Amino acid sequence: MTKHSHRFVETFDGFSGYGLERQSNENTVQLYLQKFSDDHLMEAILKRMTDDDLTEVFEITSKMLKKYLTEPEYHQLFLKEEER
C-alpha cells in the first residue's frame, strides 16, 4: 500500500487560476504542487536546477512545514510515520 496520494490532480475539473478568490487560489496551488512533484517532471527538472534553485525549494518547503504543522502533524502527515 502506498503512503502518498496525489488524487486531487487526477480528479479536479474546476477552474485553475490564481488571484480571483481564496478557494480557486487553494485549488490552483494544490494542483500546481501535485503536478510539480510528478516523478517524470522531477526527473526532467532537478538536474537542470542550480544549487541555489534547489536550496530555495528546500528552504520554502521546510519553512511551510515548520510554520503550519505541529510536531505530531509533521511526523504523521509529512513523514508518514505510524503512531506508536
ChimeraX attribute file (.defattr): number of C-alpha atoms within 10 A of each C-alpha:
attribute: neighborCount
match mode: 1-to-1
recipient: residues
	/A:1	3
	/A:2	4
	/A:3	8
	/A:4	10
	/A:5	8
	/A:6	14
	/A:7	10
	/A:8	13
	/A:9	16
	/A:10	10
	/A:11	8
	/A:12	12
	/A:13	8
	/A:14	9
	/A:15	11
	/A:16	15
	/A:17	13
	/A:18	14
	/A:19	9
	/A:20	8
	/A:21	9
	/A:22	10
	/A:23	12
	/A:24	16
	/A:25	16
	/A:26	14
	/A:27	19
	/A:28	20
	/A:29	15
	/A:30	16
	/A:31	18
	/A:32	13
	/A:33	13
	/A:34	16
	/A:35	17
	/A:36	13
	/A:37	12
	/A:38	11
	/A:39	9
	/A:40	10
	/A:41	11
	/A:42	13
	/A:43	11
	/A:44	10
	/A:45	10
	/A:46	12
	/A:47	10
	/A:48	11
	/A:49	11
	/A:50	10
	/A:51	10
	/A:52	9
	/A:53	12
	/A:54	13
	/A:55	12
	/A:56	12
	/A:57	11
	/A:58	11
	/A:59	12
	/A:60	11
	/A:61	12
	/A:62	11
	/A:63	11
	/A:64	10
	/A:65	15
	/A:66	12
	/A:67	9
	/A:68	10
	/A:69	14
	/A:70	11
	/A:71	11
	/A:72	12
	/A:73	14
	/A:74	15
	/A:75	14
	/A:76	14
	/A:77	14
	/A:78	12
	/A:79	12
	/A:80	12
	/A:81	13
	/A:82	8
	/A:83	7
	/A:84	3
